[in-house]
């Protein structure tokens, strides 16, 4: 018997114990018990990140459209398709680096002792 095949039997044996945990009903009521979030400011950090992701997505879609038009024989200059592909690539790499730096910062904060 492999260790992986025993996982469903272990999970099914734990389910009744989880059902008996005190305060289990409180978990279901949590979202309604939480205070409502403050309205998102248009200059907030999350809106800035969301805007950056949508811009990168738009550049990726534009590059894909230019390449598809070039492949189908439409009147799209080759250099325009290559430039849009490179712009999309560079903006995606920038977005990934920003994500990596944010993750590193978060991990550093989590390592701090209080």
N, C-alpha and C positions, 0 to 999 in steps of 0.2 A: 504494500500500500504506500503510495507516494505521499509526501507531506501536503502536496497541493490537493489531492483528492479528499483529504480530511477537513478541508476548510468549510465546505457546506455543512457537514455534520456539527462542527464546532459552532458555526454561526447559528444554526437552528437550536442548539442547546442553550445558547446565550440569550436568545430572543425572549423567553419567558422571564429571565432575570432582569432584562432591560425594562420590560413592561412593569415590573414591580418597583422600579426605582422611585423614591419619593420625589415629588415635584415634577414628574414627567408631564403632567398636564400643564404646568407653568410654561414649559418650552413652547407648546403650541400657541399660547397666548402672548408670547413675547413680542411679535411684531406690532400688535395693537397696543401693548404696554409701553413701547418705546416712545420717547418724545418725538414729535414730528421734526424732520430735518429743516434747517434754516434754508430759505430760498437760495439757490445757487447764484452767486454774483457773476456777472458776465466777465469779470476780470479775475476769477478764481483760478487756482492752479489746475483743478480738474477740467475746467472749460478750456484752458490753454492746451492741455494734453489732448483733449478730445478734438480740438480744432487742428492740432498738428497731425493726429492720426487721419482725420478726414482729408487733409491736404495731401498727405502721402498716398492715401487711397485714390484720390482724384488723379494724381500724377501717374500712378500705376495704370489706371484705367485709360488715361490719355495715351500712354505709351503703347498699351495693348491695342487700342484702336488704330494708332498710326501704323503699327506693325501689320495688323490685319489688312488695313487698306493697302499697304505696300505689297503684301503677298497676293492680294486679289487683283492687282494691276491698276488700282486707282492712281490718280495723279498726285501722289505724295512723294516729295523729294526724299531720297535715301538719307541725306544728311539730317533732315528733320526727324525722321524716325529714329536714327541713331542718337541724336541729341536728346530726344524725349525719353528714350530708354536709359541713357546715362543719368539724366536728371532724376528719374524715378529711382534708379539704383542708389544714387548718392543720398537722396532724401530718406530712403528706407534704411540705409546704413546709419544715418544720423539718428533716426528714430530708435533703432536697436541699441545704439550707444547710449542714448538718453535713458532707455529702459534699464540697461546694464548698470549705469551709474546710480539710478534710483534704487535698484535692488541692492547694490553695494551699500548705499547710505542707510537703507532700511535695516540691513543685516548688521551694520555697525551700531546703529541705535539699539537694536535688540541685544547686542553683546554688552552694552553698558550696564554697569551694576548700579543699583539704586540704593 
